[in-house]
Structure formats: C-alpha cells, structure tokens
Amino acid sequence: MNVANKLTLVRIGLVPVFIAFFYIDVPYWNYWAALVFVAASLTDLFDGLIARKHGLVTNFGKLVDPIADKLLVCSALIMLLAKFEFAEHWFSDVFVLLVIVMVGREFVISGLRLLAAAGGKVLAADSFGKAKTIVQIVAVVALLLRGGLFFGTFFEGWLAAAGIVLMCAATLLSVISCISYFTKNSDVLADLVKHK
C-alpha cells in the first residue's frame, strides 16, 4: 500500500478519535476535537498531492478517498448538530435543515459516482465541490473554537457568526456542486435510462 492510501486510512482512523472528544470530559475538549479535525483534513490535501505528483493514483484510492472525506465531514456536521447548543436559537432549527441538505448531497453524489463507476467512468471533484469542502472545514473549526477560552468573550460571538455564515455558504455550494455534477455528467443518467 502506498503513502497516499495510508494517509487516506489515517483520515478514516481519526474520525472515531474526533467523535470521542465530544464525549470525553477533558478540559478544552473542543480544541482537541478541532485539532484532530484539522489534522484529518490535511491528510485529504496531502494524499491527493502525493498521489498525483508521484503517480500513485490507484483504484483503491479512487474508491476510499471520497468515502473518507464523507465520513469526516458528515461526522463533524452530525456531532455539531447533536452536541452543540447555539445561543442563536433560531439557528439551531436552521442548522438541522442545513445538515440534512449537506449530508443528503453526499448520498446523492455517492450514488452518482457508483453509477458512473459501473460504467467505467470516474467522476472527478469539480471546483464547486472543492470549494464546498474547504468552506465546510473552516465552518466546523470556527464553531468548535467558539467555546473554551473564548466563552463569553467578544471572539465567541465572532466565531459563532463566522461559523453560521460559512455553514450557510457551504450549504449553498453543496446544492450548486450537486447541480454541477449532474449537469456535467448527464450522460451517466442517460445511460441508466437507456439500459433500464
């Protein structure tokens, strides 16, 4: 197994570690969770760079890398939804809808990827999808950092506001990227209907 694939597996392994910090009663647990989340996110950057630079792109990587991404991001969204109480009570209700849209988008795109793979086609991430992932990562980190040392301070409000705005932006990008995927790969659906 090459280095790129090992980094992908490390990202998957960090997901339960990230989740565990939501349940372990340790000081500044949210900062530890944020640190693990950032570390896992960086493996996503480096595994792709290494694979492309050194010609280490494999079928295993093509299959597992998107799964690792979805596990990490969806786990973060669900844990924030389950464990965080927002002072902005209106956003608690809105956040539920945002998570449903973002997680639902991941299932839809995964289904499209499977259909494409069955036809021997690999769907590469587009610019909207990449932007969505970056915005999601920054939003999750901002929401995680707003407690602890920043609790009750000016920075808590700014981090919460940034997290809310970025989550809304990530949801919008999720919808746009989903539409983009289907528009650019309409032939996959056409083949499905043709061979139905």
Backbone bond lengths (Angstrom), bond angles and torsions (degrees), N, CA, C in turn:
res aa  C-N    CA-C-N  psi(-1)  N-CA   C-N-CA  omega(-1)  CA-C   N-CA-C  phi
1 M - - - 1.466 - - 1.527 109.58 -
2 N 1.331 117.05 132.20 1.458 120.04 -176.86 1.531 112.36 -81.80
3 V 1.338 115.15 172.38 1.465 121.82 -175.07 1.530 111.71 -62.20
4 A 1.323 116.52 -41.79 1.465 120.37 -178.74 1.527 111.27 -59.78
5 N 1.313 116.49 -44.89 1.468 120.23 179.63 1.520 111.98 -67.58
6 K 1.335 116.03 -34.63 1.463 119.57 176.77 1.525 110.97 -64.04
7 L 1.337 116.64 -39.17 1.468 120.28 177.59 1.525 110.91 -64.07
8 T 1.321 115.91 -36.43 1.463 120.23 177.21 1.524 110.55 -63.48
9 L 1.332 116.35 -42.33 1.470 120.33 178.00 1.521 111.55 -67.36
10 V 1.335 116.67 -34.18 1.470 120.44 175.87 1.532 109.34 -61.51
11 R 1.328 116.23 -41.62 1.472 120.03 178.88 1.522 110.83 -60.19
12 I 1.317 116.65 -43.29 1.471 120.18 177.52 1.526 110.37 -63.15
13 G 1.347 116.37 -40.97 1.460 120.86 179.85 1.516 113.15 -65.90
14 L 1.331 117.51 -27.36 1.465 121.22 -179.73 1.529 112.58 -78.76
15 V 1.321 117.23 -16.96 1.468 120.15 -179.63 1.529 112.23 -60.07
16 P 1.357 119.83 -51.77 1.470 118.76 177.99 1.527 112.88 -64.78
17 V 1.328 117.86 -29.29 1.466 120.92 176.00 1.524 109.11 -65.28
18 F 1.317 116.69 -44.99 1.463 122.24 177.20 1.526 110.85 -58.10
19 I 1.328 116.46 -48.11 1.472 121.20 -179.49 1.523 111.18 -62.77
20 A 1.336 116.53 -38.53 1.468 121.02 -176.92 1.524 112.13 -58.50
21 F 1.334 117.75 -34.51 1.459 120.45 -178.24 1.527 112.85 -66.47
22 F 1.323 117.27 -17.57 1.461 120.42 176.37 1.527 110.98 -75.86
23 Y 1.341 116.32 -16.54 1.460 120.65 -176.87 1.525 113.43 -113.17
24 I 1.338 117.11 -21.48 1.460 120.52 -178.53 1.526 109.70 -80.59
25 D 1.308 116.24 129.39 1.471 121.12 -178.55 1.527 109.60 -85.30
26 V 1.322 115.72 82.33 1.464 121.59 177.70 1.524 108.11 -126.32
27 P 1.349 116.65 150.38 1.472 119.17 178.47 1.527 111.06 -58.82
28 Y 1.325 114.88 138.05 1.463 121.65 177.39 1.527 112.51 55.28
29 W 1.325 115.82 39.81 1.457 120.44 -179.81 1.524 111.51 -54.87
30 N 1.353 115.84 -34.40 1.461 118.82 -177.26 1.525 112.21 -65.99
31 Y 1.350 116.55 -31.25 1.465 119.30 177.54 1.524 110.95 -71.54
32 W 1.327 115.59 -37.85 1.466 119.20 176.87 1.528 110.23 -65.25
33 A 1.329 115.41 -41.29 1.464 119.71 177.91 1.527 110.22 -62.20
34 A 1.333 115.91 -42.62 1.469 120.11 179.01 1.523 111.12 -63.02
35 L 1.333 116.14 -39.92 1.470 120.82 179.83 1.525 111.03 -62.82
36 V 1.326 116.19 -45.33 1.468 120.85 179.03 1.528 109.96 -64.39
37 F 1.319 116.05 -40.90 1.462 120.47 -179.60 1.528 111.16 -63.15
38 V 1.338 116.91 -43.86 1.466 121.04 178.54 1.531 110.41 -64.62
39 A 1.343 116.47 -42.68 1.469 120.37 179.24 1.523 110.38 -60.96
40 A 1.328 116.42 -43.90 1.466 120.49 179.32 1.529 110.66 -64.62
41 S 1.320 116.48 -39.61 1.456 121.03 179.43 1.522 111.31 -65.07
42 L 1.324 116.85 -36.74 1.463 120.40 178.84 1.526 112.14 -66.13
43 T 1.344 116.57 -31.64 1.470 118.35 177.10 1.526 110.26 -63.61
44 D 1.342 116.27 -29.84 1.462 120.11 177.70 1.526 110.31 -66.18
45 L 1.329 115.95 -37.67 1.468 120.34 178.18 1.520 111.14 -68.10
46 F 1.340 115.50 -47.84 1.461 119.69 -173.32 1.524 113.91 -74.77
47 D 1.332 117.55 -34.32 1.466 117.17 -179.01 1.531 110.99 -65.16
48 G 1.330 115.93 -37.15 1.457 119.26 177.98 1.521 112.47 -68.51
49 L 1.335 115.69 -43.61 1.467 120.41 179.30 1.525 111.23 -61.65
50 I 1.332 115.52 -46.19 1.471 120.21 -178.97 1.522 111.14 -64.56
51 A 1.328 116.33 -43.37 1.465 120.44 -178.18 1.526 111.14 -61.89
52 R 1.340 115.98 -43.76 1.472 119.07 -178.21 1.530 111.91 -73.46
53 K 1.331 116.92 -41.04 1.467 120.64 -176.61 1.521 112.58 -67.11
54 H 1.330 116.63 -38.60 1.464 120.64 -174.98 1.532 113.29 -105.08
55 G 1.316 115.94 10.52 1.462 119.27 178.14 1.513 112.90 64.49
56 L 1.349 116.30 40.96 1.461 120.86 -176.88 1.534 112.28 -105.79
57 V 1.330 116.12 20.10 1.461 119.69 179.31 1.532 109.26 -69.54
58 T 1.320 116.05 124.75 1.467 121.22 -178.37 1.525 110.22 -129.06
59 N 1.319 115.97 163.45 1.466 120.21 176.19 1.526 110.70 -63.29
60 F 1.342 115.79 -35.46 1.462 120.01 177.34 1.529 110.02 -59.95
61 G 1.324 115.57 -45.84 1.462 120.31 -179.80 1.514 112.08 -64.01
62 K 1.338 116.02 -41.76 1.461 120.28 179.31 1.524 111.46 -61.44
63 L 1.329 116.32 -33.40 1.465 121.20 -179.22 1.519 112.08 -81.35
64 V 1.336 116.28 -48.35 1.470 120.82 -170.27 1.533 112.98 -82.12
65 D 1.331 117.98 -33.37 1.461 120.15 -177.11 1.534 113.08 -57.54
66 P 1.342 119.43 -49.41 1.472 119.10 177.51 1.526 112.55 -62.84
67 I 1.344 116.48 -34.00 1.470 119.90 178.15 1.521 110.21 -64.77
68 A 1.336 116.32 -43.37 1.464 121.15 179.12 1.523 110.80 -61.60
69 D 1.335 116.59 -42.15 1.466 121.31 178.62 1.519 111.27 -59.47
70 K 1.327 114.80 -47.54 1.460 119.81 -177.04 1.524 111.58 -67.45
71 L 1.326 117.08 -38.78 1.467 120.60 176.83 1.524 111.30 -58.97
72 L 1.329 115.67 -45.16 1.456 120.60 -177.35 1.522 111.73 -66.65
73 V 1.315 116.69 -53.36 1.466 120.66 -175.53 1.528 111.69 -67.35
74 C 1.335 116.91 -44.98 1.467 119.72 -179.18 1.528 111.12 -65.46
75 S 1.331 117.26 -37.52 1.472 120.63 177.03 1.519 110.16 -61.75
76 A 1.332 116.49 -43.37 1.463 120.84 -179.75 1.529 110.99 -63.24
77 L 1.321 116.47 -45.50 1.464 120.34 -179.14 1.525 111.40 -63.10
78 I 1.326 115.89 -44.10 1.472 120.15 -178.39 1.527 111.21 -68.04
79 M 1.334 117.53 -40.30 1.463 120.61 179.45 1.528 111.26 -67.04
80 L 1.312 117.44 -39.27 1.467 120.29 175.80 1.524 110.35 -62.82
81 L 1.315 115.48 -40.60 1.463 120.55 179.45 1.529 111.37 -65.08
82 A 1.336 115.82 -40.41 1.465 120.79 -175.89 1.517 113.66 -78.38
83 K 1.331 116.90 -34.74 1.470 120.16 -168.40 1.525 115.41 -108.19
84 F 1.322 117.05 -21.12 1.462 118.66 -175.04 1.518 111.41 -94.82
85 E 1.318 115.78 138.38 1.453 121.30 171.92 1.523 107.46 -109.60
86 F 1.303 116.05 123.20 1.457 120.44 -178.10 1.521 110.17 -91.64
87 A 1.332 114.87 131.77 1.465 119.70 176.45 1.530 109.30 -61.05
88 E 1.328 113.73 -32.19 1.463 120.05 176.52 1.530 106.77 -81.35
89 H 1.347 117.19 87.81 1.466 121.39 -170.74 1.521 112.64 -58.47
90 W 1.321 116.80 -33.28 1.465 119.86 179.82 1.522 110.72 -62.42
91 F 1.335 115.98 -31.31 1.460 118.44 -177.31 1.525 111.77 -74.53
92 S 1.329 117.58 -25.10 1.463 119.87 178.06 1.526 110.48 -58.72
93 D 1.341 115.93 -42.56 1.465 120.21 178.78 1.524 110.91 -71.07
94 V 1.328 115.59 -41.27 1.467 119.92 179.78 1.524 110.68 -65.42
95 F 1.344 115.97 -38.42 1.462 120.70 -177.34 1.529 111.39 -61.17
96 V 1.336 116.29 -35.24 1.469 120.30 176.73 1.527 109.97 -58.02
97 L 1.317 116.05 -46.00 1.470 120.76 -179.66 1.526 111.32 -65.69
98 L 1.343 116.14 -39.90 1.458 120.18 179.73 1.528 110.81 -62.65
99 V 1.329 116.09 -43.29 1.467 120.49 179.92 1.523 110.82 -64.78
100 I 1.330 116.51 -40.99 1.468 120.19 178.29 1.527 110.31 -59.40
101 V 1.331 116.32 -44.33 1.468 120.80 -179.51 1.524 110.72 -65.09
102 M 1.352 116.72 -47.11 1.464 119.94 -176.27 1.527 112.53 -68.02
103 V 1.330 116.96 -43.28 1.463 120.18 178.93 1.532 110.06 -69.66
104 G 1.326 116.05 -39.74 1.463 119.90 177.78 1.510 111.52 -61.01
105 R 1.325 115.82 -39.53 1.470 120.38 177.76 1.518 110.86 -59.11
106 E 1.340 117.11 -40.60 1.463 120.89 -179.61 1.525 111.32 -62.77
107 F 1.336 116.59 -39.61 1.465 120.27 178.06 1.530 110.75 -65.97
108 V 1.324 115.46 -42.80 1.471 119.88 -178.96 1.526 110.82 -62.90
109 I 1.339 116.76 -47.52 1.461 120.26 -179.41 1.526 110.95 -66.33
110 S 1.334 117.01 -36.33 1.474 120.21 176.49 1.524 110.34 -61.02
111 G 1.329 115.99 -41.37 1.460 120.20 177.85 1.520 111.65 -62.60
112 L 1.348 115.73 -41.35 1.464 120.12 178.56 1.525 110.83 -65.23
113 R 1.319 116.33 -39.69 1.476 120.48 178.28 1.533 111.10 -62.63
114 L 1.337 116.00 -40.39 1.462 119.91 179.28 1.525 111.23 -64.41
115 L 1.331 115.73 -41.85 1.466 119.87 177.65 1.526 110.76 -62.24
116 A 1.345 115.06 -42.69 1.464 119.86 -179.98 1.528 110.53 -65.48
117 A 1.341 115.95 -41.73 1.466 120.75 -179.32 1.523 110.76 -63.03
118 A 1.338 116.41 -37.11 1.464 120.34 178.48 1.515 111.21 -61.83
119 G 1.349 115.31 -28.04 1.455 119.65 178.55 1.516 112.94 -96.27
120 G 1.336 115.50 10.94 1.463 120.04 178.03 1.510 114.76 78.63
121 K 1.340 117.16 19.35 1.464 121.11 -179.36 1.517 110.38 -114.22
122 V 1.325 116.40 137.20 1.469 121.48 177.93 1.525 108.53 -106.99
123 L 1.332 115.95 126.18 1.464 120.13 179.80 1.522 109.95 -91.17
124 A 1.315 115.95 115.71 1.463 120.93 178.21 1.522 109.20 -81.96
125 A 1.332 115.55 149.42 1.459 120.37 178.35 1.524 109.02 -67.03
126 D 1.343 116.63 136.36 1.460 119.13 178.36 1.517 110.15 -94.21
127 S 1.317 116.79 178.80 1.464 121.13 -175.26 1.521 111.78 -64.75
128 F 1.334 117.26 -34.99 1.463 120.16 178.83 1.533 110.66 -66.98
129 G 1.324 116.10 -39.59 1.457 120.30 178.85 1.517 112.03 -65.24
130 K 1.331 115.91 -41.49 1.467 120.22 178.59 1.518 111.18 -66.16
131 A 1.342 115.89 -41.63 1.469 120.31 178.74 1.523 110.17 -63.71
132 K 1.329 116.21 -40.17 1.464 121.31 178.48 1.518 111.39 -58.93
133 T 1.331 115.97 -45.04 1.464 120.74 -179.28 1.527 111.62 -63.52
134 I 1.322 116.68 -43.83 1.471 120.98 179.87 1.524 110.55 -62.04
135 V 1.333 116.43 -45.41 1.470 120.75 -179.26 1.528 110.39 -64.73
136 Q 1.332 117.20 -40.18 1.467 120.70 177.56 1.526 111.03 -60.31
137 I 1.328 116.25 -44.69 1.470 120.88 -178.47 1.518 110.57 -61.45
138 V 1.324 117.06 -47.41 1.472 121.17 -179.42 1.526 110.39 -64.33
139 A 1.336 116.90 -39.19 1.468 121.12 179.64 1.525 111.29 -63.62
140 V 1.332 116.25 -45.26 1.466 120.83 179.72 1.531 110.54 -61.25
141 V 1.318 116.28 -45.62 1.470 120.66 -179.97 1.524 110.47 -62.57
142 A 1.320 117.82 -43.44 1.469 121.31 179.89 1.521 110.97 -60.54
143 L 1.324 117.27 -43.49 1.464 120.69 -179.49 1.530 111.56 -69.43
144 L 1.316 116.88 -34.10 1.469 119.96 178.31 1.525 111.32 -70.16
145 L 1.323 117.31 -36.53 1.469 120.85 -175.33 1.522 113.78 -78.31
146 R 1.330 117.70 -12.72 1.466 118.97 -171.75 1.525 113.80 -70.04
147 G 1.334 118.12 -18.12 1.464 120.31 177.66 1.515 111.66 -92.06
148 G 1.315 117.58 -158.17 1.464 121.36 175.89 1.509 113.13 63.33
149 L 1.311 116.99 -123.22 1.461 122.20 -176.96 1.525 112.41 -61.39
150 F 1.338 116.22 -28.16 1.460 120.05 -176.44 1.530 113.26 -90.53
151 F 1.340 116.90 -2.60 1.472 120.45 -175.41 1.533 110.48 -59.56
152 G 1.316 115.78 128.23 1.451 120.66 177.56 1.518 114.67 78.34
153 T 1.308 117.20 5.41 1.465 120.66 -179.09 1.529 111.13 -106.01
154 F 1.308 114.46 173.20 1.451 122.35 176.91 1.528 111.31 -57.31
155 F 1.334 115.74 -38.05 1.466 120.63 -176.64 1.523 112.83 -68.41
156 E 1.339 116.67 -30.09 1.461 118.86 178.77 1.522 110.64 -60.38
157 G 1.321 116.17 -44.42 1.456 120.76 179.58 1.519 112.39 -63.22
158 W 1.336 115.85 -41.65 1.451 119.95 -179.91 1.528 111.94 -67.90
159 L 1.330 116.27 -39.95 1.463 119.99 178.76 1.525 110.94 -66.49
160 A 1.347 115.80 -39.94 1.464 120.11 178.19 1.526 110.32 -64.19
161 A 1.344 115.99 -44.94 1.473 120.13 179.42 1.524 111.01 -62.62
162 A 1.338 116.14 -42.62 1.463 120.61 179.15 1.523 110.51 -62.88
163 G 1.352 115.70 -43.66 1.455 120.29 179.41 1.513 112.28 -61.84
164 I 1.338 116.67 -41.38 1.464 121.34 -179.82 1.527 110.99 -65.41
165 V 1.330 116.08 -47.94 1.469 120.54 -179.42 1.530 110.47 -62.27
166 L 1.339 116.29 -43.35 1.468 120.29 -178.60 1.525 111.92 -67.90
167 M 1.333 117.60 -36.05 1.461 120.25 176.99 1.525 110.77 -64.38
168 C 1.330 116.21 -39.98 1.466 119.98 176.90 1.529 110.04 -64.54
169 A 1.341 115.93 -41.73 1.463 120.64 179.04 1.529 110.62 -64.54
170 A 1.342 116.39 -40.84 1.466 120.81 179.55 1.525 110.96 -64.01
171 T 1.329 116.15 -37.13 1.467 119.93 178.42 1.524 110.73 -66.17
172 L 1.326 115.98 -42.19 1.460 120.28 177.83 1.527 110.51 -62.31
173 L 1.335 116.33 -44.43 1.468 120.61 178.02 1.525 111.31 -64.67
174 S 1.336 117.03 -33.06 1.470 121.06 177.39 1.524 110.53 -61.25
175 V 1.328 115.25 -45.08 1.460 120.37 -179.77 1.533 110.36 -66.64
176 I 1.343 115.88 -45.86 1.469 120.49 -179.16 1.530 110.79 -62.04
177 S 1.338 116.06 -44.58 1.467 119.36 -178.57 1.519 111.23 -66.62
178 C 1.318 116.79 -34.56 1.470 120.95 178.07 1.530 109.98 -63.74
179 I 1.329 115.65 -46.06 1.464 120.58 177.81 1.532 109.95 -62.19
180 S 1.337 115.39 -41.33 1.466 121.13 179.98 1.523 111.07 -61.30
181 Y 1.341 116.20 -43.92 1.472 120.73 179.27 1.530 110.75 -58.37
182 F 1.328 115.72 -47.10 1.461 119.31 -176.82 1.524 111.75 -70.43
183 T 1.332 116.20 -34.59 1.466 120.00 178.69 1.519 110.97 -67.17
184 K 1.333 116.38 -45.26 1.468 120.90 -177.79 1.527 112.79 -73.51
185 N 1.333 115.78 -21.89 1.471 119.29 -176.09 1.528 111.49 -122.13
186 S 1.321 115.22 37.56 1.464 120.02 -179.07 1.529 111.53 -62.65
187 D 1.343 116.02 -23.42 1.459 119.76 179.46 1.522 112.12 -64.84
188 V 1.349 116.25 -28.41 1.467 120.00 178.54 1.523 109.85 -64.55
189 L 1.327 116.71 -45.08 1.457 121.29 178.70 1.532 110.75 -70.01
190 A 1.336 115.81 -35.59 1.473 119.73 179.09 1.527 110.08 -62.91
191 D 1.340 116.37 -41.40 1.461 120.24 178.23 1.525 111.27 -65.34
192 L 1.340 115.30 -36.18 1.471 119.72 -179.96 1.525 110.06 -63.87
193 V 1.335 116.08 -45.15 1.470 120.75 -179.45 1.536 110.01 -67.69
194 K 1.335 115.12 -37.72 1.466 121.48 -177.76 1.525 111.52 -63.91
195 H 1.359 115.90 -38.57 1.458 119.91 -176.67 1.520 112.89 -100.33
196 K 1.295 115.77 15.14 1.478 119.44 -178.52 1.516 109.40 -68.36
